[in-house]
Amino acid sequence: MIPVNVFRLDNAIAFYRRSDTAGYTVALMPLLGYKFSANFMGLVRWGLVGNSPADANLSGAVSVANPLLGGIYGVKLPASFRLAFFLGVTVPIGTGGYGDAKTGAGDPNVAAATQAGLLARSAMDNVLFAVNDVSVVPGFDLAYVGHRLTFQAEVTLLQLMRVKNEATQPDAFRTNSTFGLHVGCYATGWLSLAAELRYQRWLSTPVAVENDTTGVLRHNLSLALGPRFHVKTGRGWFRPSIAYAVGLLGVMSRDSYHLILLDFPYAL
């Protein structure tokens, strides 16, 4: 990734089933990035989730994700390669945690919406929904862009540190990871086609993962396919995309996740 000034609205509509009951989730993820120099940009990301749960004991609710503050340092390498390093931190002000450390009292509908938002985002933005934790997020991205092709691989480490709600969250520290592999090609100057494989895995063993005999809580894998459009404007580029994604492993597979992904980035 090369640093740019950008506004991006990255959205997911997720459909899933649990115990033969259907549910759906809408996650809106705005991002604002500002290029401070040719090689460095700062960014802030946030999220809003609406959930209609696949559980007769719960009601629909809206949840707010943690904001993420970060920076990207990117450079162009020889032979059409690009390398970028990322470092971010979350601010634990999202909703859906249980607010009373003594009684664990809270709204289970909002908590369910927070968890649903995590899976609607293929578990790749999971620290935004870890509302009881401050999280430090380092990562890197290596891409090849040339000959009408794009190959991109990214690795991110997520260190979560609990700062509230000890009564309902037993893990003080958790370590997560995400991996992405993107392949794209230009069909014409204004249209490209892409496939993206997304994998999330816990590197530590939280209590919930340790107690899970099925193994589905350890990781999630999904595959997304779709076109992106490239529209030149007077001052920049508008590159909207639509994609279909399906869960292949983990809870996303168990609950038959199907997603429609709508991305609207405008870069200067």
C-alpha positions in Angstrom: 0.0 0.0 0.0 1.3 3.4 -1.0 0.2 6.2 1.4 -2.7 8.4 0.1 -5.4 10.7 1.3 -8.5 8.6 1.4 -12.0 8.3 2.7 -13.4 4.8 2.6 -16.7 3.3 3.6 -16.3 -0.5 3.8 -19.5 -2.3 4.4 -20.6 -6.0 4.9 -24.0 -7.6 4.9 -23.9 -11.0 6.5 -26.5 -13.8 6.4 -26.1 -16.8 8.7 -28.0 -19.6 10.4 -27.8 -21.0 13.9 -29.9 -23.9 15.1 -32.0 -23.7 11.9 -32.8 -20.0 12.6 -31.7 -17.3 10.2 -30.0 -14.0 11.2 -28.4 -11.1 9.4 -25.9 -8.4 10.3 -24.9 -5.1 8.6 -21.5 -3.7 9.5 -20.5 -0.2 8.4 -16.8 0.6 8.6 -15.7 4.1 7.7 -12.0 4.9 7.4 -10.2 8.3 7.0 -6.6 8.4 6.0 -4.3 11.4 5.6 -0.9 11.4 3.9 1.7 13.3 5.9 4.5 12.5 3.6 5.3 10.5 0.5 5.9 7.4 2.6 3.7 7.8 5.7 -0.1 8.2 6.3 -2.2 8.2 9.5 -5.6 6.7 9.7 -8.6 6.3 11.9 -11.2 3.5 11.5 -14.5 3.0 13.3 -17.5 0.8 13.0 -21.3 0.6 13.5 -23.2 -2.7 13.5 -26.9 -3.6 13.3 -27.8 -7.2 14.0 -31.0 -9.3 13.7 -29.9 -12.4 15.7 -30.5 -16.0 14.9 -31.7 -16.6 18.5 -35.3 -16.4 19.7 -34.1 -15.3 23.2 -32.4 -12.1 21.8 -33.7 -9.0 20.0 -32.2 -6.9 17.3 -29.7 -4.2 18.4 -27.1 -1.8 17.3 -23.5 -1.8 18.5 -20.6 0.6 18.2 -17.1 -0.7 17.5 -13.8 0.5 19.1 -12.0 3.2 17.0 -8.6 2.2 15.7 -5.8 4.8 15.3 -2.8 3.9 13.3 -0.2 4.7 10.7 1.2 3.1 7.5 4.7 3.4 6.2 4.9 2.3 2.6 7.7 2.2 0.0 8.0 1.2 -3.7 10.5 -1.6 -4.2 12.2 -2.6 -7.5 10.5 -4.8 -10.0 7.0 -3.4 -9.3 6.9 -4.6 -5.7 5.5 -2.5 -2.8 6.0 -3.0 0.9 4.1 -1.4 3.8 4.3 -1.6 7.6 1.3 -0.9 9.8 1.0 -0.1 13.5 -2.2 0.7 15.3 -4.0 0.8 18.7 -7.6 0.6 19.6 -9.5 2.8 22.1 -11.8 0.6 24.2 -15.0 2.7 24.0 -17.1 0.4 21.9 -20.4 -1.0 23.2 -21.4 -4.6 23.8 -19.2 -5.3 26.8 -20.8 -6.0 30.2 -20.5 -2.8 32.1 -20.7 -3.8 35.8 -17.5 -5.5 37.0 -19.3 -6.9 40.1 -22.6 -8.2 38.7 -21.8 -8.5 35.0 -25.0 -6.7 34.2 -25.3 -5.5 30.6 -27.4 -5.7 27.5 -27.1 -9.2 25.9 -28.6 -7.9 22.7 -25.9 -5.3 22.2 -23.2 -7.9 23.1 -24.7 -10.2 20.5 -24.5 -7.4 17.9 -20.8 -6.8 18.7 -20.0 -10.5 18.2 -22.0 -10.6 15.0 -20.1 -7.6 13.7 -16.8 -9.4 14.2 -18.0 -12.3 12.1 -19.6 -10.1 9.5 -16.1 -8.7 9.0 -14.7 -12.2 8.5 -13.0 -11.8 11.9 -10.3 -9.7 10.2 -11.1 -6.5 12.1 -11.7 -8.5 15.4 -10.0 -6.0 17.8 -12.5 -3.3 16.8 -15.1 -5.6 18.4 -13.0 -6.5 21.5 -14.6 -3.7 23.5 -13.1 -4.7 26.8 -9.5 -4.5 25.5 -6.8 -2.1 24.4 -5.2 -3.8 21.4 -1.8 -3.1 19.8 -1.8 -4.1 16.1 1.4 -4.4 14.1 1.5 -5.8 10.6 3.0 -5.7 7.1 1.9 -6.0 3.5 3.8 -7.1 0.4 2.4 -6.5 -3.0 3.3 -6.9 -6.7 1.5 -4.5 -9.1 2.4 -4.9 -12.7 1.4 -6.4 -16.1 -2.3 -5.8 -15.3 -2.0 -8.1 -12.3 -1.9 -7.6 -8.5 -0.7 -10.1 -5.9 -0.8 -9.0 -2.3 -0.1 -10.8 1.0 -0.6 -9.3 4.5 0.1 -10.5 8.0 -1.2 -8.8 11.1 -0.5 -9.6 14.8 -3.2 -8.5 17.4 -2.2 -8.2 21.0 -5.3 -7.7 23.2 -5.1 -6.5 26.8 -8.2 -6.4 29.0 -8.8 -3.1 30.7 -12.4 -3.5 32.0 -15.2 -6.0 32.8 -13.0 -8.6 34.6 -16.1 -10.3 35.9 -17.3 -11.4 32.4 -14.0 -11.7 30.5 -11.5 -14.1 32.2 -8.6 -13.5 29.8 -6.3 -10.6 30.7 -4.1 -11.1 27.6 -5.0 -12.6 24.3 -3.0 -12.9 21.1 -4.7 -13.1 17.7 -3.5 -13.0 14.1 -4.9 -12.5 10.6 -3.6 -13.3 7.2 -4.8 -12.2 3.8 -4.0 -13.2 0.2 -5.3 -11.1 -2.7 -5.1 -11.8 -6.4 -6.5 -9.4 -8.9 -6.3 -8.7 -12.7 -7.5 -5.8 -14.9 -10.1 -6.8 -17.5 -10.1 -3.3 -18.8 -8.8 0.1 -17.7 -12.0 0.7 -15.6 -12.7 -2.9 -14.4 -10.7 -5.4 -12.4 -11.6 -8.8 -10.9 -10.3 -10.1 -7.6 -10.3 -13.0 -5.2 -9.3 -12.7 -1.6 -8.6 -15.5 1.0 -8.9 -14.3 4.6 -7.7 -16.3 7.6 -7.9 -15.5 11.3 -6.3 -17.6 14.1 -5.8 -17.3 17.8 -2.1 -17.7 18.7 -2.9 -17.9 22.4 -5.6 -20.1 23.9 -8.4 -18.0 25.5 -10.7 -19.7 27.9 -13.5 -19.9 25.3 -11.2 -21.6 22.8 -9.8 -24.0 25.5 -13.4 -25.0 26.4 -14.5 -25.5 22.9 -14.5 -29.2 22.0 -15.5 -28.6 18.4 -12.4 -26.5 17.5 -14.4 -23.9 15.6 -13.5 -21.0 17.9 -9.7 -21.4 17.1 -9.9 -19.9 13.6 -12.0 -18.6 10.7 -11.4 -18.8 6.9 -13.4 -17.1 4.2 -13.1 -16.5 0.5 -14.3 -13.4 -1.4 -14.8 -12.9 -5.1 -15.9 -9.8 -7.1 -15.2 -6.9 -9.4 -13.8 -3.4 -8.6 -14.5 -0.4 -10.8 -11.9 2.4 -11.4 -13.3 5.9 -12.0 -11.0 8.8 -12.5 -12.3 12.1 -11.0 -10.9 15.6 -11.2 -8.8 15.2 -8.1 -8.4 11.5 -7.5 -9.9 8.0 -8.0 -13.2 6.5 -6.9 -12.8 2.7 -6.8 -16.1 1.0 -5.7 -16.3 -2.7 -5.5 -18.9 -5.5 -4.7 -17.9 -9.0 -3.7 -19.5 -12.2 -2.5 -17.8 -14.1 0.4 -18.5 -17.4 2.0 -17.2 -19.0 5.3 -15.0 -22.0 4.8 -13.7 -22.8 8.3 -14.5 -22.0 11.9 -17.7 -20.4 13.1 -18.2 -18.8 9.7 -18.5 -22.3 8.3 -20.5 -23.8 11.1 -23.1 -21.0 10.9 -23.2 -21.0 7.1 -22.0 -17.4 6.6 -22.6 -15.7 3.3 -21.6 -12.1 2.9 -22.1 -9.2 0.4 -19.2 -6.8 0.7 -19.6 -3.2 -0.6 -16.5 -1.0 -0.6 -16.5 2.7 -1.5 -13.0 4.2 -1.4 -12.2 7.6 -2.7 -8.4 8.4 -2.8 -6.6 11.7 -3.6 
